[in-house]
């Protein structure tokens, strides 16, 4: 009879699977864990976004601290709350968030210059010299003026008279993370006083044999 009927059916496939992070090196997602790492020699730390995969091809946005980015740079030590969020382009979109705590440590030593050696004659009538010394210039990633402490190898105060001969001063700079750097300076006092005789014999004194 050639009779027929046609019906259409719409099949909708919904993507409800969120993306996942793929960890590698500093590009990590350590969900709800505490992570400790070190500031690098550039006085900063760059955190790279973890790799992301999804069950469906498409654009995946990676967000940290509210901004879409592939890297994030920290310029100081301390504790940071990290939250990576990956979102696919499904409709509605699927997201996966990975929060964790990142603690950055400062293991970078401060810097310190080397003071020039000092050579000075003894003070008149003394076996030493009073010499004013100044600390060398320090530097540090995060501390503007690291404290510098000097100590003499003879144990005397820096303001005390320097004896004839060579005295070594060790200067040490330190930062708030207990990192240190040191340099040495020598102070040499020269003996320029000729010896003198005491109880000198009178002229033309006869000495019996």
Steps between C-alpha positions, in 0.01 A plus 500: 500500500805723530390663831774637731552723803811694604592626843812695600677469830761743633789340690702743710836388638589702805861546612485494876857390566733772634857544376788347695845636586821328394790568737859555395782667695393838639183475289303316762157466646533352848140506611457616862865437583780721637793547262837658589746628242790746478536844346746473209818697425301771320339587836163377377299185443303422187207265533396343171148385432455123511423323177131441444315229314133454425284221365389726215720716284452871543625809675591467865551813709740475795453758772704582809402763758228631274708556186537276197872430466755230421760625753498689825808664654557555872757760607526430871514204737199403707184293490263528206158346446488364146184406314530370145168473316462331161177559307402339169283651228205264543155649544450514788874504573672257731766617745755342728669700775818400677573701818821460696749693714841594357771609743802668343828505692789743459823299479689767305803640683539876518792666323783696657782701346868468598658800672847606391787408730620775733871566558588771749801605707487463874391800704782699656624350821271199472533137386183526298262740331146618546327434168137557405354216293167491316299193401484396135184543296244215529215403271207262514203389293237607750671709770602851400786536749611170651684549830878455488705396803879510516730296723877521540719192517663633818162516671522874567225748424504664159558834671800376699857587401642277228837353602813505286469219246200375303151461644222334301141620522225262392187683388173303489167604350179315591138511387170423670515138380834440678696491174848652530791623291842611618816672383836574660700820536856533627631791705880524516675735741864564409766550763694811389667587830869420528618330819688708758768404752430527870774550762731620223868517598655843534738611225862383532415255775788264575403138547767295676596167353 
